[in-house]
Amino acid sequence: MEQFLHIRVLLGIVLGLAVATLLKGLARFVQHPGRERPYWVHIAWALSMFTLLAHFWWWEFSLIHVERWSFLAFSFLVGYVVVLFVLCTLLFPDDIRDYTGWRDYFYSRRHWFFGIMALSYAIDFGDTLIKGTRYFEAFGLEYPLRNLAYVVLCLIAMRTRSERFHAAFAVAGLLYQASWIYRLYDFVS
């Protein structure tokens, strides 16, 4: 139990920075409404990332059941949360003066954002396996299919500038994520 609490501290710090990045980025639109015009697909991805971070924090409670920790497993998890943090910083950079607005910024950075997001869903398999084979298998076929679908959709998102595709992906992703959390993680066991 003490190992878990010790490990969770660093994970919490990096996740806290990621959440702060998102909240600070979203607050910009309220603080200076005339300065920068938000782009709704970008905002949808920011909300999706916030939901993902909250879900990740809730899901990581299952690490309490890991009895033995190695530095490799710890490093893997730190790397995972760093990837999530980088996704948040890609959504809200320090400034966007080199772009004509948030829409232009979002589409010009889509290769990086969706490439790293695809990587995060691949990394998620390792994160789930750290909690044990039985834990991994408890999700059934939906879990690997879900992650594979996200990876494929992220690869498509990297290549297309279609606003219709990006909007559908953002909205469908948020709805599915909410469904997944409600069905599987409503209570911590």
C-alpha positions in Angstrom: 0.0 0.0 0.0 2.8 2.4 0.8 4.5 1.8 -2.5 1.2 2.6 -4.3 0.8 5.9 -2.5 4.4 6.8 -3.2 4.0 6.0 -6.9 0.7 7.8 -7.1 2.2 11.1 -5.9 4.4 11.5 -9.0 1.6 10.4 -11.3 -0.7 12.9 -9.6 1.7 15.8 -10.0 2.1 15.2 -13.8 -1.7 14.7 -14.2 -2.3 17.8 -12.1 -0.1 19.8 -14.5 -2.0 18.3 -17.5 -5.4 19.3 -15.9 -4.0 22.8 -15.1 -2.9 23.2 -18.7 -6.4 22.4 -20.0 -8.2 24.5 -17.5 -5.8 27.5 -18.0 -6.2 27.1 -21.8 -10.0 27.0 -21.6 -10.0 30.0 -19.2 -8.3 32.1 -21.8 -11.5 32.2 -23.8 -13.4 33.6 -20.8 -10.7 36.0 -19.7 -10.2 37.5 -23.1 -13.3 36.8 -25.2 -12.4 39.3 -27.9 -8.8 38.4 -28.3 -9.0 34.8 -29.4 -12.0 33.1 -31.0 -12.4 29.5 -29.9 -12.9 26.7 -32.4 -15.5 24.3 -31.2 -13.8 21.1 -32.4 -10.7 22.1 -30.6 -12.8 22.8 -27.4 -14.4 19.3 -27.9 -11.0 17.7 -27.9 -10.0 19.7 -24.8 -13.1 18.4 -23.0 -12.3 14.9 -24.2 -8.8 15.2 -22.8 -10.2 16.4 -19.5 -12.5 13.5 -19.4 -9.7 11.1 -20.3 -7.5 12.5 -17.5 -10.3 12.2 -14.9 -10.9 8.7 -16.2 -7.2 7.8 -16.0 -7.0 9.1 -12.4 -10.0 7.0 -11.5 -8.8 4.0 -13.3 -5.3 4.1 -11.8 -6.9 3.4 -8.4 -6.7 -0.2 -9.5 -3.0 0.0 -9.1 -3.6 -0.5 -5.4 -3.9 -4.2 -6.2 -0.4 -4.5 -7.6 1.6 -6.2 -4.9 5.1 -5.8 -6.3 6.5 -2.8 -8.1 9.5 -2.6 -10.4 11.2 0.5 -11.5 10.3 -0.5 -15.1 6.6 -0.6 -14.3 6.9 2.7 -12.5 8.8 4.3 -15.4 6.2 3.0 -17.8 3.4 4.7 -15.9 5.3 8.0 -15.6 5.9 7.8 -19.4 2.2 7.3 -19.9 1.2 10.4 -17.9 3.9 12.4 -19.6 2.3 11.4 -23.0 -1.1 12.6 -21.7 0.5 15.9 -20.5 2.1 16.5 -23.9 -1.3 16.0 -25.5 -2.7 18.8 -23.3 0.2 21.1 -24.1 -0.4 20.5 -27.8 -4.0 21.6 -27.3 -3.0 24.8 -25.5 0.4 26.1 -26.4 1.8 29.2 -24.8 0.8 31.3 -27.8 -0.6 30.9 -31.3 0.7 34.1 -32.9 2.1 32.0 -35.8 -1.5 30.9 -36.8 -4.6 32.7 -37.9 -6.6 31.3 -35.0 -7.5 28.1 -33.1 -8.9 26.4 -36.1 -5.7 26.9 -38.1 -3.6 25.9 -35.1 -5.6 22.7 -34.4 -5.4 21.5 -38.0 -1.7 22.4 -38.4 -0.8 20.4 -35.3 -3.2 17.5 -35.9 -0.3 15.2 -37.0 1.4 15.6 -33.7 -1.8 15.6 -31.6 -3.4 12.5 -33.2 0.0 10.7 -33.6 0.7 11.0 -29.9 -2.9 10.1 -29.0 -2.6 6.9 -31.1 0.5 6.2 -29.1 -1.4 6.7 -25.8 -4.0 4.1 -26.8 -1.2 1.6 -27.6 0.5 2.4 -24.3 -2.8 1.9 -22.5 -2.5 -1.9 -23.2 0.7 -2.0 -21.1 -0.9 0.1 -18.4 -3.8 -2.4 -18.2 -1.4 -5.4 -18.2 0.5 -3.9 -15.2 -2.7 -4.4 -13.2 -2.6 -8.1 -14.1 -3.7 -10.5 -16.8 -6.9 -11.2 -15.0 -7.7 -7.5 -14.9 -6.9 -7.2 -18.6 -9.1 -10.1 -19.5 -12.0 -8.9 -17.5 -12.7 -6.2 -20.1 -13.4 -8.8 -22.8 -13.1 -8.1 -26.5 -14.5 -4.6 -26.3 -11.3 -3.2 -24.7 -8.8 -4.3 -27.4 -11.3 -3.4 -30.1 -11.9 0.0 -28.6 -8.2 0.8 -28.4 -7.6 -0.5 -31.9 -10.5 1.7 -33.2 -9.1 4.8 -31.5 -5.6 4.1 -33.0 -7.1 3.7 -36.5 -9.3 6.8 -36.1 -6.3 8.8 -34.9 -4.3 7.7 -37.9 -7.1 8.9 -40.2 -7.3 12.2 -38.2 -3.6 12.8 -38.8 -4.2 12.6 -42.6 -7.5 14.5 -43.1 -8.4 18.1 -42.6 -12.1 17.3 -43.0 -14.0 19.3 -40.4 -16.9 16.8 -40.6 -14.6 13.9 -39.7 -12.9 15.7 -36.9 -16.2 16.9 -35.5 -17.7 13.5 -35.6 -14.6 11.9 -34.1 -14.6 14.4 -31.2 -18.3 14.1 -30.4 -18.5 10.3 -30.9 -15.3 9.9 -28.8 -16.7 11.9 -25.9 -20.0 10.0 -26.0 -18.3 6.6 -26.1 -15.8 7.7 -23.4 -18.7 8.7 -21.1 -20.5 5.3 -21.9 -17.3 3.4 -21.2 -16.7 5.1 -17.9 -20.3 4.8 -16.7 -20.5 1.1 -17.7 -17.2 -0.1 -16.3 -16.0 2.5 -13.7 -19.0 3.9 -12.0 -17.7 2.5 -8.7 -14.1 1.6 -7.6 -13.7 -2.0 -6.4 
